[in-house]
Amino acid sequence: MSVIAPTLARIRTAQFGDHLVAWLLITPALVLLVAFTLYPAAATLWQSFFSTRLVNRPAHFVGFAHFQQMLADPIFVKVLVNNLLYAAGSIPASVALALLMALLVNARIPGRGLARMAFFTPTVLPLIAAANIWLFFYTPGYGLLDQLLHVFGLAGHNWLGEPSTALWAVTAVTVWKQAGFFMIFYLAALQQIPENLREAAAIEGASRWHTLRRVILPLLGPTTLFVLVNAVIGAFSQVDALFVLTNGGPDNASNLLLYYIFQNAFQFWDTGYAAALTVVLVLILAAASLVQFLFVGRRTHYR
């Protein structure tokens, strides 16, 4: 007993020292997490139940009044539908284009390095700069798109000024901008697939399409899940391009949820309603991520 007791004490002291060092190492990350994630989230949720504080009127508790206001707000309904359409258009197109580009630049083709650089270049551009480039493309009369239409004898179109095309014009910019970013993840995943799997499929007489569908795509499942989560987050956090292209117009035809939150918070100074809109946005993202992990994640195979 005289030997065991000091040994146990030294072990406990060593464990305490290890735990203390571990907590000291993660303390900076915890401070940043609390300061810039947990506290703002809790403060936004708290603020959503209070009215907007003015100079001569303090904030007071209003309960779920802001959330009830959303149900009667036609602009919120329109913006929400716009965002769902925007997500339905941008997410599949971005993911499919990224996969197609990754398959192309992963193959042994002439100029593969140049193609990789060309596909990835839009990603390194600031979104404001990319939006300004596309603003020139969309300019009525002398923009690139209208010039191409004139070559074929077709009339020009006000792409950003017409409610029927404004949202899809913004969607095209998003697809062009983020497809190259997603391509990098698919390319890295493709390069990790053993070559002998493709060779075995070829020996068995499988076509390229069958090999892609039965061998490559299942192995890309984890990457696809990661890309989908990021694509959904990006689809509901688009705001930069709207500042340059449409400002949410015409008549809120291209307005999206995050831009509507910005308008209420910093243009209309209705911070209580903006906080409630933010809570709804976070719930939408949480629900979308949960659905992806429950349905897509269960069918994902990890090697």
Salt bridges, closest charged atoms under 4 A:
GLU195 OE1 - ARG198 NH1 3.30
